[in-house]
Every structure is written in C-alpha cells, then in structure tokens.
C-alpha cells in the first residue's frame, strides 16, 4: 500500500473520530439544554392562569415586562389543564415557553395545587410525561408538587374543568402523584422542586400542618434528593401572621438536608388589596433571607401578570416596586 493511500485512510479515520466526538458533544448539549444552573439568588415571578400566555395580545406585553427587569428573572409558568371543552396539550405552550425562556429562566408547573384533585395518579403522571417530553429542553426547574400539603388537593371533582374521569380523589392519591412525578423527573435527569404550604400558625386539619405532613408523607429519597424545597405563604389568608423565617427554614434545612431553600409563592390570593399593601408584601417577601447555608431567595409573586404587566417604569408603579425589590435580593 502506498504512503499516499495510508495517509488517506488515516485522514478518513481521524475525520470519523472527530465526527463521533462532535456528535457526543452535541448529544450532551441536547441532554443538558434547559438544565441551566440558575444563578443565586433566584429572582422569581409567577405567571398564573388568569391571563393566557398563549394569547398573541398578552404575550408580547408579558415579555416586555420581564425583559425590562434589571435582573434576569426565573419565571414560574402555571400550565393550565384546559377549559370546559378540552385539555391543553404541552405543544400549545411551546412557543410561549420558548419566548419566556429567551428573557429568563423557566420554573415549570404542570399541575397547580388547585387542579391536583382533578387528576387520577395515572393521568397526573401522563401529564408530566407530556410536558417534560415536549418542554424538557427549555424548562430549568420542574415543580413536582405545589402546596402539596394543602387540604384542598383532594376531594370531590365536580368543579374541575375539563370534566374529570372520577368523582373524587384521595389524600393517598396526592402522595402517589407527588412521588411518581419526582421519580419520573429524576429518571429523566431533571431538576426538581417541591413546594410546601406554610400553614402552621393558621387553623387547619392537624394532618395537613406543614411539618407533620412532610414528615409523614415525603419519602426519605425525596427528603434527601430534592434539588429545591420551597415554601408558599399567603399572609393575608393567615390573619396577617408574620412568621419567624429563621426558625421555619432552620427546621426545613434539617428535614431536607440537601435541598436549596427559598420562597416559591406569595401574593394576595382572592381579593386584591390596596397598592400600598401589595407594595409592603412585595418588599418584605423578596427581602426574606434567613441564615441557612442553602438559601436561594425566590419570591415568585403570584400576581405578577396581573399587577406588573404591562411594563410601567414610573416611580409609583407596582412594576417598579417588584423590580427594585428583586434587585435588592441577597
């Protein structure tokens, strides 16, 4: 064999090896796209289902409001199950999620606590698989359970929309849904978050008290394996009680030793109070910073799409209030 032919074969072999390496690197990029390590502190806002992010009139206003923030936000998207006519597929949210991902990180919520009772365990898992398969490359964190210890997450389903396949679901179903979603997401290499509902100082069924519920129902593999353990608290629904956050999160840090800790939800719930009250809530909740080693901030004001869209930079606007509060997060 001539030296020229030997050189040609070596060059072809080298090109093939280089192509294989390039394909491997590309596969890694695809695998980890959407698994961005979000810088800390996390500056969180929520886009709930009162406004449809798929709406061509609303979405540009939302994007502008997010883009104008002085810090890059992490946007919790509440994926609505559907309306009276049909379920909304994950594909229908693909474009809106991509656009939001262009101006921030994405915290995906396939099932809000309000809708948890509307799914059987099998339907709940199928929904997660649909959303992860479709949006997995552009969602950075997945919420495996929202306000998971709330007493409203199970029971009669007559008010669910779309109409459900069962008349009621149980507390046991809630636990099954949470665990199955977590196990599935971990099997896919996704980043997981669980939101507990802080209700200790409020009147409630004893079994649903946050620490009691978590101790009884969150398995050890989740307590040790969750990436984020976050907390929801609606001060206006709890007689204005102001928690001792240092005590609360110190307990959570012991219960979930490897999870990053933060606030995943607060707001005004059903009836909007005055702007002055909203400003106070926003300023105080984004300033929460207990002395725990894995604190990441968050906030995720629930009514961002209502109170901070469209973009309004005026000094007395609620958009300016949240922008300033997020910029001060530590």
Buried (B, 14 or more C-beta within 10 A) or exposed (E): EEEEEEEEEEEEEEEEEEEEEEEEEEEEEEEEEBBBEBEBBBBBBBBBBEBBBBEEEBBEBBBEBBEBBEBBBBBBBBBBBBEEEEBBEBEBBBEBBEBBBEBBBBBBBBBBBBBBBBBBBEBBBEBBBBBBEBBBBBBBBBBBBBBBBBBEBBBEBEEBBBEBEBEEBEBEBBBBBBBBBBBBBBEBEBBBBBBBBBBBBBEBEEEBBBBBBBEEBBEEEBBEBBBBBBBBBBBBBBEEEEBEBEEBBBBBBEBBEEBBBBBBBBBBEEEEEEEEEBBBBBBEBBEBBBEBEBBBBBBBBBBBBBBBBEBBEEEEBBBBBBBBBBEEBE
